Every structure is written in structure tokens, then in C-alpha cells.
Amino acid sequence: MWKTPIASRRALKRSPDRFGCRHTQKENVLSELHKFLFDGLPVRGMIVRLTDAWQEILARRASNTSTGPYPPPVAELLGEMAAAATLMQSNIKFNGALILQIFGDGPVKVAVAEAKPDLSLRATAKVIGDLPADARLPDMVNVNNKGRCAITLDPKDKLPGVTPYQGVVPLFGDEGEKLGKLSDVLQHYMLQSEQLDTTLVLAADDKVAAGLLIQRLPVKGEGNLEGTSGTSQRDHDQANEDQIGLNEDYNRISILASSLTRDELLTLDVETILRRLFWEEKLLRFEPQAGLLGPHFACTCGRERVAQMIRGLGVEEADSILAERGDIEVGCDFCGKQYRFDAVDAAQIFRPPTDQIPGSPIVQ
């Protein structure tokens, strides 16, 4: 017999030093992803902590002189999306980008987080108008219940005529009620699209974006956002749908996972979280992924790409901008990083390849 989950959890919470837990948040650590299975049970889990990658996303936006930093509620939403996209990308076998989008009829017109198979990630949001400091998901993107969440799988090597897979769900529940948290939306999505019980805990501040995912394993084969086709897919879906909410092992572990607080997720290390939540369970741990093998920031923008764009403007247009402003400034529409080219840089762009000179030593 297993102990009452909530009672067990509260007991641990009253004695936080029982396992010698650390309570201070690590500084300047690499982002990391941890995967694990519950031994003998049809349940898997993952924890992601985005630190340096998340801080780079915020720093690029904050340094943009045209936009400035994201409002705190938007930054929190975007951090949760970045963590969720990383977890979902890690949960599937797909050679391409997973793109998580939230869009609707509020001040936040669209928010996007993209994660690739190598766990490189980026995120952005377009905000029009002011937001109160305590704005929640409905206030930002679902004012009139018209908000949507889309998950797109964009293959890396698309064949001609192949379109990306996309699933779209509204930002309200079965009774039309507005969903207040991103985790609620994504759990609803997984039930609708994959027929899999899923528990998500997400949180973000200006230092860390983190997430915990617990999921019941598919009844047959490997659950995958890509899906399959034909009768086998229908049988697969029906078998999973028949198990929704019925697996006692998953339900017990889900209750434990759901008791994790925002502050705990943001401030405790992974080892402490797993001990606190699942100390009565036997976990099979995989090697943690960090550094270039783990979650890391990457955007497709770059100084050379911007130089090519300026070259496309032509010498006369570039000289006109330089005469008016003193330099040419271009910002990435996605990450917000700004690239500046002075007169020397611009001259080098239009100089023949065989006659190049060193560019400006200014670090951009």
C-alpha cells in the first residue's frame, strides 16, 4: 500500500532538511535536462532547467533600444513556453523543429518558443499595448476567449509537397472556461491529440525557466506527436483513450508532481526536487544533458546574414542611411539582437572579396 500522497508530501515539506537539501539557487550554471522512468510502472518524467539559455533570451530583448525588455508577465509566459517546448521536443523522436505558439485577441498578439532536436532553442513575443503587472494568460492572449495554442512540427529535410504537422487547441476547457495557465492548455492538448495523461508544472522568473513533465506511457508502441496513419493509428488512439484517468500508478505520481510549488521548481536543484517528490518511488535515471548536449540558446540571425541584407540594399541606399544616421542598425525580428555597421563596416561589405580590409574592432 502506498501512503497518502499529499500527507507524505506535507511531511517532507515540514522537514525540508531531512535529506540535506540545498535551498539556494545555483548561479551561472548551464541549462540542463534530466530524464527518468519509474521502475516497473508505465510512467516517465523529465525536468528541465533553463538558466544561461533563458538569460540570453531575456538579455537580447532587453538590450534592444527599440523594444526594451519584456513586461514581467510576458517574460514569465515566454519562459514557461521555452521550458515546455524543450520538454516536448525531448519527448518525441522527430528530426525537425518543434514550434509552440500562443496567439489570440489580447495585448500579446503572439508568443513563440522553438526547440530543435539538438535542444537549441529561442523564443519571442509581440506585445501591443500595456499590461498590468499581475496579468495572467487570459488577460494577455484570451480576452474574448478566442486565443489558440498551436504546436507545429517542421521537418528538417522536408520533401517537396510535405507540409509541417500542426495541432491547434483553444485556450478554454471542455466547458468553455478560460484556462488560466499554460500548463493547463498543454495538458489539455496532450489529452486531445495524443490521448495521454500528462502532468506539467511550469515556472519562470528573470533567472530560471523550468518545467517538470510526468506522462503515462502509451499503451501500444511509442506515442509521438507525429502520429501514424490508418487503422493502426486508430487502434493506438483508442487503446490510449481507454486508459485516460484510470492508471492508479500514474494518478499517484501525478498528485505528487502537482504538489511542486513555483518557488521550489525555480530555486531547488533537480536532485532535491526528485528526492522530495518521489522518495518512495524507484527511479531509473538517464545521463543528464547539459552544455551543447543539453538545452542551449541559438538563433538563426548573425552579423554575416545582416551584411548580406545590406549588400542587397546597394551602395547608394547604404550611403544614404549612413549620411542620415551615422550607422546602419538592424535588429533581429525574432531574438531582438541588434547589429550595427559604421561607415568602415559598410565600405567593407561592398568591397570586392579580393580587396577586404579588417572591419571595425567594436564588439557587436
C-alpha positions in Angstrom: 0.0 0.0 0.0 1.2 3.5 -0.8 0.9 6.3 1.7 -1.5 9.2 1.1 0.5 11.3 -1.4 -0.5 14.7 0.0 0.2 13.6 3.6 3.6 12.3 2.6 4.4 15.4 0.6 3.4 17.7 3.5 5.5 15.8 5.9 8.5 16.3 3.7 7.7 20.0 3.3 7.7 20.4 7.1 11.2 18.9 7.3 12.9 20.3 4.3 16.4 19.5 5.6 15.6 15.8 6.0 17.7 14.9 3.0 20.3 17.6 3.4 18.6 19.7 0.7 20.1 22.9 -0.7 17.8 25.8 -0.8 19.8 28.4 -2.7 19.6 28.7 -6.4 22.8 28.0 -8.3 24.2 30.9 -10.2 25.9 30.8 -13.7 25.2 27.2 -14.3 24.4 25.6 -17.6 20.9 24.7 -18.6 20.1 21.1 -18.1 17.6 18.4 -18.9 17.0 15.3 -16.8 15.0 12.2 -18.0 13.8 9.4 -15.8 11.5 6.4 -15.7 9.5 4.9 -12.8 10.8 1.4 -12.5 8.1 -1.2 -13.3 5.5 1.5 -13.9 4.1 2.9 -17.2 5.2 6.4 -16.3 8.1 8.6 -17.5 9.3 12.0 -16.4 11.6 14.9 -17.3 12.8 18.1 -15.6 14.3 21.0 -17.5 16.1 24.0 -16.0 16.9 26.8 -18.4 19.5 29.2 -16.9 22.1 30.6 -19.3 19.9 29.9 -22.3 16.9 31.7 -20.8 19.0 34.6 -19.6 20.4 35.1 -23.1 16.8 35.3 -24.5 15.9 38.0 -22.0 19.2 39.9 -22.4 18.9 40.1 -26.2 15.4 41.6 -25.9 16.4 43.9 -23.0 19.3 45.3 -24.9 17.2 46.2 -28.0 16.8 50.0 -27.9 13.6 49.9 -30.0 11.7 47.4 -27.8 13.3 47.3 -24.4 12.7 44.3 -22.0 9.6 42.1 -22.0 7.0 43.1 -19.4 7.3 40.7 -16.4 4.0 38.7 -17.2 5.1 38.3 -20.8 8.6 37.2 -19.8 7.1 34.6 -17.4 4.8 33.2 -20.1 7.7 33.1 -22.6 9.9 31.3 -20.1 7.2 28.7 -19.4 6.8 28.2 -23.2 10.6 27.8 -23.6 10.7 25.2 -20.9 7.6 23.4 -22.3 8.9 23.4 -25.8 12.2 21.8 -24.6 10.3 19.1 -22.7 8.0 18.3 -25.6 10.9 18.2 -28.1 12.8 15.9 -25.8 9.7 13.6 -25.5 9.5 12.8 -29.2 11.7 11.3 -31.9 11.5 14.0 -34.6 14.2 15.4 -36.9 13.0 19.0 -37.0 11.8 22.0 -35.1 9.0 21.9 -32.6 7.3 25.3 -32.5 5.0 26.2 -29.7 2.8 29.3 -30.4 0.2 31.1 -28.3 -1.9 33.8 -30.1 -5.2 35.5 -29.6 -7.0 38.7 -29.0 -5.1 40.3 -26.2 -2.1 42.7 -25.9 0.2 39.8 -26.6 -0.5 39.1 -30.3 1.8 36.1 -30.5 4.3 34.3 -28.3 6.6 31.7 -29.9 9.1 29.2 -28.5 11.1 26.9 -30.8 13.2 23.9 -29.8 15.2 21.8 -32.2 16.5 18.2 -32.0 19.9 19.3 -30.7 17.9 21.1 -27.9 18.9 24.5 -29.3 16.1 27.0 -28.5 14.8 30.5 -28.9 11.7 32.4 -28.0 10.0 35.7 -28.8 6.7 37.6 -28.3 5.0 40.5 -29.9 3.3 42.9 -27.5 1.0 45.7 -28.3 -0.2 47.9 -25.5 0.2 47.9 -21.8 -0.2 45.0 -19.4 -0.8 45.1 -15.6 1.9 43.6 -13.5 -0.4 40.7 -12.4 -1.7 39.8 -15.9 -2.5 36.2 -16.4 -2.8 34.1 -19.5 -6.4 35.1 -20.3 -5.5 38.8 -19.9 -2.6 38.5 -22.3 -4.0 36.4 -25.2 -7.5 35.3 -24.5 -9.6 38.3 -23.6 -12.6 37.3 -25.6 -12.0 33.5 -25.5 -10.6 33.5 -29.0 -7.0 32.5 -28.0 -5.3 29.5 -29.5 -2.3 27.3 -28.9 -0.6 25.7 -31.8 2.2 23.1 -31.9 3.9 22.7 -35.2 6.4 20.0 -36.2 8.6 21.4 -39.0 10.8 18.6 -40.6 14.4 19.5 -41.1 14.6 17.8 -44.5 11.1 18.4 -46.0 10.3 16.5 -49.2 8.5 18.5 -52.0 4.8 18.9 -51.2 5.2 17.9 -47.5 3.6 20.3 -45.1 4.5 20.6 -41.4 2.3 18.8 -38.9 0.3 21.2 -36.8 -2.2 20.7 -33.9 -4.3 23.6 -32.6 -6.4 23.8 -29.4 -8.4 26.7 -27.9 -7.4 28.3 -24.6 -10.5 27.1 -22.9 -11.6 23.8 -21.4 -14.4 21.4 -22.2 -17.0 23.7 -20.6 -15.8 26.8 -22.3 -14.0 28.1 -19.2 -10.8 30.1 -19.8 -7.7 28.2 -18.9 -5.6 30.3 -16.6 -2.2 28.6 -17.0 -0.1 27.4 -19.9 0.4 24.0 -18.3 -3.4 23.6 -18.3 -3.5 24.3 -22.0 -0.8 21.9 -22.9 -2.2 19.1 -20.7 -5.5 19.6 -22.5 -3.6 19.4 -25.8 -1.9 16.1 -24.9 -5.3 14.6 -23.9 -6.9 15.7 -27.2 -4.1 14.9 -29.6 -2.3 12.0 -28.0 -4.8 10.5 -25.6 -2.1 10.5 -23.0 -2.4 11.6 -19.3 0.2 14.4 -18.8 1.1 16.5 -15.8 3.1 19.7 -16.3 4.4 22.1 -13.8 6.0 25.2 -15.3 7.6 28.3 -13.8 9.9 31.2 -14.8 11.5 34.3 -13.4 14.3 36.5 -14.6 16.9 33.9 -13.9 15.4 30.5 -14.5 12.7 28.9 -16.7 11.9 25.4 -15.5 9.4 22.6 -16.1 8.5 19.2 -14.8 6.7 16.7 -17.1 5.1 13.5 -15.9 3.4 11.3 -18.5 1.7 7.9 -18.7 3.4 5.8 -21.3 1.4 4.8 -24.4 -0.4 1.5 -24.3 1.0 0.4 -27.6 4.1 1.4 -29.4 5.7 4.8 -28.9 3.5 7.9 -28.5 4.6 10.6 -30.9 3.3 14.0 -31.8 3.9 13.0 -35.5 1.3 10.2 -35.2 0.8 7.4 -37.8 -2.0 6.7 -40.2 -4.7 4.2 -40.9 -6.2 1.5 -38.7 -3.1 1.1 -36.6 -3.3 4.7 -35.5 -7.0 4.5 -34.7 -6.3 1.3 -32.6 -3.4 3.1 -30.9 -5.5 6.1 -30.1 -8.5 4.1 -28.8 -6.2 2.0 -26.6 -4.7 5.1 -25.0 -8.1 6.9 -24.7 -9.5 3.9 -22.9 -6.8 4.3 -20.2 -7.2 8.1 -19.6 -7.5 8.8 -15.9 -7.6 5.1 -15.0 -4.0 4.1 -14.2 -3.5 4.3 -10.5 0.3 4.4 -10.6 0.2 7.5 -12.9 -2.6 9.1 -10.8 -0.5 8.7 -7.6 2.7 10.1 -9.2 0.7 12.9 -10.8 -0.6 14.1 -7.4 2.9 14.2 -6.1 4.2 16.1 -9.1 1.3 18.6 -8.9 2.2 19.5 -5.3 5.5 21.0 -6.5 5.4 24.8 -6.0 6.6 27.5 -8.2 9.3 28.6 -5.8 10.5 25.0 -5.3 10.8 24.5 -9.1 12.7 27.7 -9.5 15.1 27.5 -6.6 15.7 23.8 -5.8 18.2 21.7 -7.7 16.9 18.7 -9.6 18.3 16.1 -7.2 16.4 17.8 -4.3 13.2 18.0 -6.3 13.2 14.3 -7.2 14.0 13.2 -3.6 11.3 15.4 -2.2 8.6 14.3 -4.6 9.4 10.7 -5.3 11.4 9.4 -2.4 9.1 6.4 -2.1 9.5 5.5 -5.8 12.3 3.8 -7.6 13.6 6.0 -10.4 15.7 4.9 -13.4 17.8 7.9 -14.3 19.3 8.8 -17.6 22.5 10.8 -18.0 21.7 14.5 -17.6 22.1 16.6 -20.7 23.9 20.0 -20.4 26.1 22.3 -22.3 26.0 21.8 -26.1 24.4 18.4 -25.5 21.6 20.0 -23.4 19.3 22.9 -23.8 21.1 26.0 -25.2 20.2 29.2 -26.9 20.6 29.6 -30.7 19.1 32.0 -33.2 19.4 31.9 -37.0 20.4 35.6 -37.1 24.0 36.6 -37.4 26.3 39.5 -38.5 27.1 37.9 -41.8 23.4 37.5 -42.7 22.8 41.1 -41.9 25.7 42.1 -44.0 24.2 40.2 -46.9 21.0 42.1 -46.5 22.8 45.4 -46.5 24.6 44.4 -49.6 21.2 43.8 -51.2 20.2 47.4 -50.5 23.0 48.7 -52.7 25.7 51.2 -52.1 23.5 54.3 -52.7 20.9 53.3 -50.1 23.5 52.3 -47.6 25.3 55.6 -48.0 22.1 57.4 -47.6 21.4 55.7 -44.3 24.9 56.4 -43.1 24.6 60.1 -44.0 21.4 60.4 -42.1 22.1 58.3 -39.0 25.8 57.7 -38.8 25.5 54.0 -38.8 23.2 51.2 -40.1 21.3 49.4 -37.4 19.4 46.2 -37.9 17.6 44.2 -35.3 16.6 40.5 -35.4 12.8 40.2 -35.6 13.0 37.0 -33.5 15.5 37.4 -30.7 15.9 41.2 -30.7 19.7 41.3 -31.1 20.8 44.5 -32.8 23.6 44.6 -35.3 25.3 47.9 -36.1 27.6 48.8 -39.0 29.5 52.0 -39.2 31.0 53.6 -42.4 34.1 51.4 -42.3 32.0 48.2 -41.9 29.7 49.3 -44.7 32.6 50.0 -47.0 34.0 46.6 -46.4 30.6 45.0 -47.2 30.8 46.5 -50.7 34.5 46.0 -51.2 35.4 43.2 -53.7 36.3 39.9 -51.9 39.9 40.1 -53.1 40.3 43.5 -51.5 38.9 43.1 -48.0 40.3 45.0 -45.0 39.7 44.3 -41.3 36.3 45.5 -40.0 35.6 47.7 -37.1 37.0 46.3 -33.8 33.8 47.3 -31.9 32.2 44.2 -30.4 28.6 43.9 -31.6 
